[in-house]
Amino acid sequence: MVNVIWIILILIGLIVSVFNGRLEAVTQSALDNAKYAVELCFSLIGIYALWLGLMRVAQESGMVSRIAEKARRVLRFIFPDVPLRHPAIGAVAMNIIANMLGLGNAATPLGIKAIKELQKLNPQKDRATNAMCMFLAINTSSVQLIPSTVVALRSAAGSSNPTEIIGTAFIATICSTTAAIISARILQRYY
């Protein structure tokens, strides 16, 4: 459906540019922005390689599992239906940690693993459990200690201080995650 919407928007833009006599400007802008998109992707590769490498080192050294062990107590409160030593708690913790470090792409496989582990606890396989819904709410809102993707985008765009958004992003994501947890808790009562 999203592809259809994009195609419609592009066609409308082209039709309007033809009627306004600006087709050449639209074509030049599309080429310039395509070039910028490729340059941006290459500049993001470095920051992603750095953070994914650090996450891998933290995972291999056992630091992530120690953090996950500490996080189990908090996660036990948020996910009361999940047994404390179940692999789902570890997968959820790893996903949350990756999201906190701003590694959204690295967090995706961890999120899929967490949902698969939560599905193993699900008595009704065709419906999401409260724990699954809570996880999706937290994953979507995700507290960001280091919004590395946004910092990388700002740096690639030539910002003089690309890290100045860290504090406000942290506060905003704490608010969004708190709202997500509260909303999920309230909606769980009606399920």
Secondary structure, 3 states (H helix, E strand, C coil): CHHHHHHHHHHHHHHHHHHHCCHHHHHHHHHHHHHHHHHHHHHHHHHHHHHHHHHHHHHHHCHHHHHHHHHHHHHHHHCCCCCCCCHHHHHHHHHHHHHHCCCHHHHHHHHHHHHHHHHHCCCCCCCCCHHHHHHHHHHHHCCCCCCHHHHHHHHHCCCCCHHHHHHHHHHHHHHHHHHHHHHHHHHHCCC
